[in-house]
Amino acid sequence: MTENQVRILDKHDVDARIKRIAFEIYENNFQEKGLVLLGSDERGGYIAEQLFAHLKEISPLKIALWNASFDKKDRQGRAGRMEVTFSADLKKLAGQNVVIVDDVLYSGNTLLHLVAPLLEVMPRKIEVAVLIDRGHRNMPISPTYVGLELATTIHQLVAVEVDFEKRSIEAFLV
């Protein structure tokens, strides 16, 4: 943590919020047969792994864990366009219940790029789980599950830092 950062969630806070989101996901999907958790890039993937572990403890649902990674430039090298790569064949999501998991929801651009290819295969349901919702949306994206709603100015940033070796995560306001 630097002197310009203010810790907004420590490891224990994050763990408690992820566990609560897991219970909410189960409550909203307890009648379903299965669920796909789709982690957005590294940090969303880490949170999806934590949700997966909690859901396995509390529910009988058949849960699959997927990841989506982003290249911030498209194949023609244009900035602002994102190329999305999925960890498995997208066709397998047809008719499935999908929960997209990300660390911070800001403008909605990343999630919109993630949802667009999913619509080509038509999942049964798409929900969104985020650790932190900081507002300032440019796109019509709304989370289904939120760990923390945080009012920020347009100039402030929320940084989520994952220590993969220690298996811990914290969030800071920069």
NUTORLUM-990640 format. One record per atom (N, C-alpha, C, O): x, y, z; residue in one letter. Coordinates in steps of 0.001 Angstrom, whole numbers, plus 500000, padded with zeros to 6 digits. Each point is the difference from the previous one (the first is absolute). Layout:
BEGIN
XYZA
...
REM end
This chain:
BEGIN
500844498821500000M
499156501179500000M
500889501242500000M
500948500094500780M
498741500852498343T
500749501245499945T
499284501069500821T
498877499792500460T
501782501351499720E
499398501069500814E
498781500624499321E
499191500638500674E
500655499193498003N
498854500547499277N
498796499055500037N
498918500362499538N
501258498449500998Q
498929499014500029Q
499324499952501364Q
500642500144501040Q
498061499653498927V
499227499795501215V
499383498613499892V
499269499715499052V
501023499426501913R
499437498644499977R
498509500094500270R
499578500566501008R
499627498879498087I
498556499997500204I
499486498613500393I
498968499876500658I
501762499088498932L
499654498638500391L
501290499223500253L
500864499928499126L
499268499493502061D
501147499130500237D
499603498561499669D
498870499742499586D
502047499340500594K
499767498605499642K
498745499442500670K
499213499307499356K
500597500985501917H
498853499467500737H
498689500612499497H
498991499303499892H
501024501999499801D
498813500656499443D
499627499382498663D
498832499709499745D
502176500092499397V
499757499421498681V
499439498590500140V
499021499648499342V
501599499551501513D
499530498628500202D
498536499975500456D
499211499194499508D
500432501680501423A
498624500042500505A
499026500404498896A
498903499449499906A
501491501503499267R
499113500451498911R
499846498934498921R
498915499824499445R
502164499473500262I
499925498928499005I
499111498875500520I
499209499433499246I
500915500246502026K
499162498955500588K
498524500414499945K
499136499181499686K
500582502078500618R
498615500484499944R
499454499925498578R
498853499603499794R
501969500779499222I
499575499915498605I
499715498544499629I
499042499730499277I
501770499334501204A
499770498580499719A
498628499569500516A
499270499291499306A
500380501131501898F
498684499662500544F
498890500617499147F
498985499350499747F
501196501891499812E
498998500655499162E
499841499270498662E
498884499811499517E
502235499783499894I
499942499266498733I
499218498703500197I
499140499658499188I
501159499628501884Y
499285498752500259Y
498512500262500249Y
499150499276499480Y
500532501748501306E
498595500319500269E
499233500284498713E
498838499615499874E
501797501049499180N
499331500348498739N
500024498868498978N
499303500071498987N
501483498894501261N
500145498923499029N
499797498612500596N
500384499012499374N
499028500880501808F
499909498709500676F
499154498984499237F
500159498797500205F
498952501658498929Q
499164499074499234Q
500648499570498683Q
499454499164499280Q
501690501397500415E
500686499660498752E
500808498720500186E
500308499598501122E
500025499774497762K
500820498792500049K
501480500347500034K
500799499315500638K
499550501758498667G
501408500354499922G
500202501478499770G
499059500766499792G
502213499605500254L
500382501396499922L
501423500087499470L
500845499170500335L
499415501823498848V
501356500252499514V
500460501328500580V
499355501027499789V
501759498960500942L
500627501226500480L
501055500377498969L
500913499222499725L
498962501965499710L
500907500461498950L
500807501175500524L
499502501124500052L
501739498623500335G
500875501037500536G
500542500885498902G
500442499518498957G
499522501771501282S
500492500986499047S
501465500308500291S
500321500659500988S
500554498861498149D
501440500198500115D
500533499442501330D
499330499185500635D
501855501241499788E
500644499398501179E
499271500278501311E
499733499078500771E
499948502181499482R
499379500325501290R
498575499459500092R
499608499461501034R
499621500678497895G
498664499411499984G
500066498485500089G
499144499366500617G
501881500056498760G
500201498558500073G
500299499546501415G
499508498962500445G
501303501819500265Y
500316499671501396Y
498730500039500855Y
499762499102500808Y
499431501937499008I
498756500121500763I
499050498859499642I
499328499451500873I
500616500193497841A
499159498873499571A
500451498703500672A
499163499186500391A
502152500613499747E
500508498807500695E
499536499972501457E
499628498949500521E
500398502211500127Q
499560500071501391Q
498497499723500107Q
499557499287500900Q
499665501282498174L
498559499731499980L
499736498515499770L
499134499407500643L
501615500005498442F
499882498575499690F
500201499163501268F
499216499094500283F
501830501215500468A
500293499254501231A
498857500139501006A
499586499011500604A
499908502198499577H
498903500206500951H
498722499302499529H
499303499373500798H
500395500737497914L
498793499365499481L
500066498478500126L
498984499356500262L
502192500074499556K
500161498552500161K
499698499566501435K
499504498897500230K
500800501978500732E
499751499689501414E
498520500075500358E
499526499231500837E
499742501687498540I
498634500279500451I
498910499499499076I
498829500021500380I
501513499523498407S
498944499639499056S
500289498691499270S
501155499603499845S
497779499737499712P
500170498782499206P
500087500292498493P
500063499069499196P
499941502191500424L
500026500353498585L
501245499461499307L
501080499952500589L
498759499650498171K
501144499640499176K
500573501318499460K
499344500707499235K
501874499606501172I
500585501301499671I
501241499804499150I
500866499184500313I
499203501581498605A
501184500000499141A
500696501353500158A
499354501031500183A
501952498940499744L
500799501212500147L
500705500288498677L
500794499188499525L
498917501955499890W
500596500427498733W
500737501307500217W
499823500670501017W
501013499684498006N
500688501283500039N
499935500641498619N
499993499319498975N
499962501980501030A
500072500778498755A
501168500963500144A
500143500666501025A
500687499405497950S
501124500940500043S
499841500997498866S
499387499711498973S
501176501461501234F
499827501097499067F
501311500459499406F
501020500071500685F
498941500237498040D
501072500719499334D
499406501379499738D
499008500121499281D
501584500908501291K
499409501338499950K
500004500623498603K
499451501086499810K
501157498247499219K
499933500443498611K
499427498865499182K
500273498833500280K
498939501491498718D
499453498937499161D
501054499500499021D
501138500471500015D
498496498595499151R
500970499369499099R
500609500968498988R
501081499742499470R
498236501364500260Q
500559501013499110Q
500840501022500770Q
500477500972499413Q
499706498821501878G
500848500867500806G
499327501273500468G
500681500916500464G
498008499169499429R
499285501214500406R
499778499990501508R
499413499070500552R
501065501977500097A
499800500133501445A
498521500260500275A
499282500519499146A
500277499118502042G
498615500234500375G
499084498842499633G
498870499930500482G
501598499171498680R
499224498814499647R
500644498822500718R
501226499889500040R
497976499254500513M
500555498884500763M
499720498680499310M
498873499710499598M
502160499512500277E
499871498630499505E
499869499109501230E
500857500035500883E
498081499168499185V
499736499151501149V
500317498552499637V
499578499501498957V
501167499837501914T
500317498582499835T
499424499250501190T
500224500381501149T
499033498549498576F
499370499210501053F
500789498727500239F
500666499492499098F
499256499987502141S
500772498817500373S
499395498703499470S
500616498943500137S
498211501107499271A
499367498806499433A
499134500430498814A
499845501191499731A
499600497832499575D
499185500262498820D
498705500708500391D
499198499476500773D
500619501702498688L
498833500818500335L
498677499295499747L
499019500270500693L
500931498847498346K
498748499307499669K
499470499207501189K
498803499725500082K
502084499910500836K
499585499249501184K
499139500837500947K
499360499457500900K
500621501870498899L
499214500871500870L
498553500146499545L
499192500612500699L
500473498836498142A
498622500079499509A
499061499362501022A
500192498852500400A
498802501896500014G
499018499497500950G
500467499917501437G
499251499531500857G
501976500915499437Q
500552499937501355Q
499702501283500782Q
499690501040499418Q
500409498864501896N
499909501165500883N
501418500476500261N
500824499252500526N
499462501994499107V
501360500528500070V
500040501179500966V
499157500895499942V
501830499092500942V
500268501151500861V
501377500526499611V
501013499332500209V
499014501870499224I
501266500661499661I
500531500628501281I
499263500681500714I
502006499093499576V
500603500481501246V
501146500948499670V
500899499659499231V
499062501536501360D
501068500980499789D
500329500677501315D
499239499918500964D
501908500755499066D
500409500659501242D
499313501347500179D
499378500240501035D
500723500643497973V
499445501346500117V
499132500300498789V
500419499795498861V
498386500685501384L
499128500461498924L
500069501517499975L
499710500673500989L
500678499845497857Y
500150501448499842Y
499122500456498839Y
498814500262500202Y
501727499838498609S
499238500509498863S
499041498972499415S
498981500365499413S
501334498362500743G
499193498939499411G
500552499501498680G
499487499026499448G
501560501627500028N
500560499622498703N
500519498565499982N
499703499245499074N
501068500376501942T
500565498655500035T
498891498951500022T
500055499024499252T
498953501169501593L
498917499025500082L
499194499941498715L
499547498925499606L
500268502197499741L
499277499989498737L
500762499195498942L
499397499256499227L
501935500898500744H
500812499205499083H
499941498513500339H
500128499153499117H
499683500541502126L
499917498608500433L
498625499406499697L
499902498834499617L
499055501945500547V
498641499520499760V
499730499801498510V
499302499057499626V
501228501798499528A
499699499950498560A
500210498612499387A
499085499502499343A
502074499848500837P
500150498663499413P
499094498948500655P
499640499011499362P
499998501195501889L
499100499058500670L
498624499998499339L
499345498962499918L
500228502194499619L
498681500099499376L
499915499202498703L
498908499626499570L
502228500113499811E
500015499196498776E
499626498549500281E
499494499320499107E
500742500186502111V
499688498606500333V
498770499879500897V
499548498889500281V
499916502218500163M
498777500079500795M
499980499139501267M
499346498958500036M
501372501480500997P
499846499348501305P
498558500163500473P
499286500889499534P
500296498270501374R
498650500096500554R
499841501290500804R
498973500675499932R
502090499650500843K
499964501187500857K
501420500512500164K
500938499212500116K
499224502111499895I
501298500623500269I
499830500936501191I
499148500888499986I
501667498906501039E
500025500878501158E
501422500539500154E
500947499460499429E
499183501606501348V
501308500622500200V
500266500139501493V
499164500507500748V
502019499032499676A
500444500150501389A
501285500820499993A
500949499671499289A
499078501397501504V
501202500828500104V
500340500210501465V
499118500088500854V
502169499990499417L
500431500293501357L
499665501442500354L
499480500275501081L
500824500658497996I
499771501424500265I
499296500636498807I
500430499838498857I
498495500880501412D
499311500791498984D
500258501459500323D
499538500511501020D
501208500160498101R
500340501399500284R
499214500991499162R
500293501196500019R
498710498322499242G
499134500910499253G
500644500542498738G
500947499414499475G
498542501696500043H
500512500702498813H
499841499180498716H
500901499987499161H
497982499341500683R
499760499158498835R
499847500790498706R
499358501049499969R
501244498428498960N
499796500493498636N
499110499052499213N
499425500379498980N
500464498405501490M
499265498946499304M
498866499494500885M
500067500124501223M
498891499307498170P
498845499529500782P
500268498649500653P
499377498995499657P
501547500998501276I
500368498785500730I
499690500234501476I
500341501038500567I
499011497984500034S
499677500104501417S
500355498677500670S
499639498939499492S
501059501106501636P
500368498743500667P
498821499375500733P
499118500703500494P
500875497989499570T
498997499263500751T
500443499859501452T
499183500071500918T
502122499728499281Y
500579499794501329Y
501157500975500192Y
500872500112499138Y
499136500590501991V
501026501000500271V
500538499816501412V
499238499894500961V
502095500068499152G
500624499927501311G
499990501338500715G
499724500067501198G
500580501010498063L
500062501341500579L
499673501026498928L
500602500008498926L
498436500861501378E
499739501147499136E
500795501161500572E
499904500313501187E
500884500321497950L
500908501039500451L
499822501242499146L
500192499955498785L
499442501154501846A
499873501257499280A
501393500601499810A
500692500298500974A
499708499874497778T
501308500572499691T
499818501178499058T
498959500154499362T
502075500673500567T
499996501027498971T
500493499358498709T
500554498900500013T
499246501779498905I
500428499481498700I
501522499846499932I
500507499194499219I
500217501569501590H
501468499988499965H
500624498982500954H
501185499688499884H
498040499804501037Q
500516498998500928Q
499997498627499334Q
499183499721499122Q
501722499450501300L
500083498636499494L
499836499022501151L
500336500303501144L
499144498526498536V
499942498918500967V
500947498925499497V
499847499495498888V
501131500161501935A
500980498983499629A
499778498766500858A
500000500068501229A
499811498806498101V
499882498727500702V
501306499255499779V
500406499757498864V
500246499884502234E
501297499324499921E
499866498582500531E
499530499776501115E
500894499270498059V
499955498587500364V
501427499504500176V
500851500199499134V
499398499154501996D
501271499324500223D
499715498515499797D
499493499323500895D
500843500182497912F
499665498623499647F
500752498982500860F
499485498911500254F
501716501425500193E
500758499076500843E
499374499869501384E
499882498896500532E
499716502236500050K
499406499982501337K
498500499742499951K
499361499830501038K
500074500142497745R
498565499802499804R
499204501056500778R
499076499675500746R
501303501595499062S
499297501082500656S
499712501119499012S
500653500127498965S
498359500673501380I
499559501083499139I
499610501181500872I
499412499830501068I
500922501377498467E
499643501236500697E
499585501025498952E
500340499879498823E
498923501128501623A
499565501063499096A
500392501350500585A
499923500219501209A
500500500683497904F
500471501322500396F
499334501068499152F
499659499770498839F
500162501389501750L
499564501185499282L
501245500820499720L
500754500323500918L
499463500010497836V
501213500726499599V
499616501401499550V
500867500785499618V
REM end
